[in-house]
């Protein structure tokens, strides 16, 4: 980086970018209540107190608006669930943190709804860019969970012969069951049962011998 470019102050977001971000934020809140299919330029214009043409100018189509909402939801999900867990050591501590953060977010969405789950219901049989954006976001997160399981095996916290894919599948199933039980059935003990289910998975797959402490150099070289 040159001295000139390094000395330049950070640019403030362009007014148009700020307006678009505000529209996406409003659209995300609206989609949490009515689903992605409930989004419309007209409804969003009413919520943001803008003209329909003003909202349309930032997206160009309802589909582009929906995809922007999916991407924003994914970005916030990563900030709340994934990145804080990276502060924990590799292996079981990080896996536990990822699940705890996921549970916390799921609990907060009981009254509003999870776009990953509601979007899957809306677009499971509707191919197209919106479905692709949703599926890609979910796959990215599940791949991160899978890596965390593999790292727990590498660290000796979980059995090396345990099926990492099955572990990830069951953890995901717990979140889906939690959402269904808490949001639809209003089961008061759903959170506790999800935690117990997670602990049961780890106990079943726990390594039988204590892991050997890794050297600081090894841990530093494989932090992520």
N, C-alpha and C positions, 0 to 999 in steps of 0.2 A: 504494500500500500504506500502511495507517495505521501510526502509531508502535507501537500496541499489538500489531498482528499481526506487525510486523517484529521486535519484541522477543521473540516467542514462540520457544522453542527448537524445533529440529526434532524431530518425534515419532518415537520408536522404532517399528519395525514391530510391529504387534499380534501377539500370540502365535499367533493363528490364521493370520495371514499368513506368519509365520516357518515354521510347520509345513507350510503348503501349499507354500512355496518349497522346503523340504527334500524334500517328496514329489516335486515336479516335477524337482528335481535328480536324485533317485534314478531317477525314471522316464526321464529323458533318458539317463542312463548305461545303463539297461537296454535302452532302445529302440535304442541304438547297437549293442548286441550281438544283439538278437533281432528288431529291426524294430518299427515301430509296431503291427503286428498281433500281435506277441508280448506286448504289454502287457496285463496283466489286473489287476484290483483285488487278486485273491488273491496273485499273484506280487509285486506292489508291497508289499502288507502284510507279506509274508515278508521282503523286502529291508529295509524300514524298521522292522521289528519292531513294527508297529502292528496293530491289529485291522482286519478288512475293513470293518467299519462306520465305523471312524475314518477310513480312507482315502476311503471312499465319501462321507462327509459333506462333504469338501472339494471334490468334483467333481460328484457326482450321477449320472455316467454314464461309461462307458469312453470314449465319443466325446469328451466334454468333457476328459477326461484326455489323450487323444491330441492334441487341438487345443492344449491348454496346453503340451504338449511341443514341438509345432511352433513355437509362438510363442517359447518360451524358446530353442530352437535358433536361430531367426532373430535374436533379440536378441544372442545370443553371437556369431553369425556377423558381425553388423554391428560389434560391438565389436572383434573381432579382425581383420577384413578391410577393412571400409569406412572407419570413422572414422580409423584411423591414417593411411590414404592421403590424407586431406584435408589433412594437414600438408604435403604435397608441392605444388609449384606446379601450377597448371592445365596441362593438356595431357599430353604424353608422360610427364613424371616421375610424375604422379598415376596415369596408366593403368598404367605399369610397376609402381608400388607396389601397386595393386589386384591385379594379376595375381600379383605376388610373394607378397602376403599370402594370396591364394587358394591358391596352390601350397603354401605353408607349412601352411595348415590342412588341405588335402587330404592332405599327407604325414603329418600327425599322425593322420589318420583312416583310414589304410591298414589298421591292425590292428583298428579298431573299426567303421568304416563311416560313410558320410555319409547323414544322414537325408533330405536332399533327393533323393539318388539312390536309396536303398533305398525311400523312400516313393513315388517315382515308379513303381517296379516294382510295389509293392503296390497302389497306388491309381489307376494310369493308366486302368483301365477300370471304376472304381467311383465313380460320382458321389456327392457328398454333402459335408457340412461339412468333413471331414478333408481330402479331396482339394482342396477350395476353399482351405483354409488353406495347404496345401503349395504349390499353384500360385501363390497370391497372393504368398507369400514369395519364391519363385523369380523371379517377374516383377518384383518390387521390386528385387531384386539385379541382374537383367539390364538393367533400365531404368537403373540407376546406371552400369553398365558402358557402356551405349550413350551416356549423357551424357558420360562420360569420353572416349569416342572422338570425339564431336562437338566437345568442347572442344579436343582435340588437333588437330582440323582447323581450328578457329577460331584457334588459336595459331600455325598454319602449320607444325606438326610433321608432320602427315599431309596428303596431297593432298585438296583440297577436293572433287574429283570421285570420290573413293573411296567405295564403298558402306559406310556406317557399320554398317548392319544386317548385312552379310556379315562384316565384321570382328568384330563382337560374336559372331556365330554361330560363327565359326571359333575364337575364343578359348574360348567355352564348350565347343566340341567337344574342345579340347585337354584341358580338365579332366576331361571324361567319359572320354576315352581314357586319361588318366593313372590315373584311379581303376580302370578295368577292367584295364589292363596291370599296375599295381602290386599291386592287391588280389587279382585273380583269377589272372592269369598269372605273377605274381611276377617280372616282367621287371626286371632290375637297372638297366637304363639308361632306365627310363621317365621319371624326373624330368629327366634331361638332354635327352631327346627333346622333352619338353613345352616346356622353355625354348627349345630350338632352333626349335621350331614357332612360338612366340610371336615370337622375333626375326625369323623369316622373314616373318611377317605384317606386322610393322612395316617391314621393309626393302622389301617389295613395295609398300607404300602410303605410303612416305616422300615428303615434299614434295621437289621437285627444287631448290627455292631456299631459302636460309636464311630463317627467319622474322624479321620486323622486330621489334625490341625494343619491347614495349608500355611505355607510361609508367606510373609508380607509381600514378597516380590511376586509370588504366584498370584495372590489375590489382586495386587495392583495391576498385573498384566491381563487379568481376565475379569475386570470389574463389570463389564456388560456383555 
